[in-house]
Amino acid sequence: MNTPLSRQLVSDPDAPMIVASAEVAAGAVVGARTRIWHQAQVDADVRLGADCVLGKGVHISSAAVIGDKVKIQNGCGVYGAVLEDGVLLAPGVRLLEDPAPRSVTPDGHLKGRDDWRREPVTVRYGATIGANAVIVPGVTVGRFAMVAVGTVVGHDVPDHGLVMGNPARQVGWACQCGHRLDDILTCPSCGRRYLRRPHGLSAAP
Ligand SMILES: [Zn+2]
C-alpha cells in the first residue's frame, strides 16, 4: 500500500529507502520498500508502487504512475507514463509525452507547465525496454514485450512482441522468461508455448 512520505516512520521496515542526494518532492507517493538512488528526481504528482528500484539520475515527472516491482535503471527519463507492475527500463530509456513539443507558444512566449499536450506512454505488465530506447508519446508497449537496445518505438507493440531498429519493426516474439521464441512459438530456454491472440501472444494453457 502506498503512503505519503510525510506519514512514513523511519523505523518502519517497509519504509522506502531514499538516499540523501535523491530529490523526492513532497506529495510524491512512494510504495513500501522502494529504493531510490543517487540524484534521482521524482516530482510531487508522481506515484511509485512497492518494491521498485530507481537508479542514479532517473527523472520521473508529469503525473507518472508506476506499479510494483518496477526497475528504472540509471539515467532514464519518464514523462507522465503509466508503467504496470514488473516493468524494466534499462539505462537511458526515454518515455516521451508531448507529440508536438515546442519551447515557445506561436506568439513567442515561453511555454509553461500547462502548455504541454499530454499523450503519455503506457508500458504493460512485465515488458522490458532496452537501453537508450525511445518511446514516442501515446504508444502502448504490450505485456512481456521486448524492445531492443536503441530502438525508437513509434507504434504500439503487441504482447510478447520483440521489436528493434529506427523506426521499430517487429522481428519476433519474446518469452515471459526473456528469450526469443522459435518458429512454432515455443521458448527454447524454458519450454513455454504461446498462442496467437488479437493483441499479440498469450501463454498456452
Ligand atoms: Zn522462456
Residues whose N, C-alpha, C, O or C-beta is under 5 A from the ligand:
A	BS01	ZN	C175 Q176 C177 H179 C187 S189 C190 G191 R192
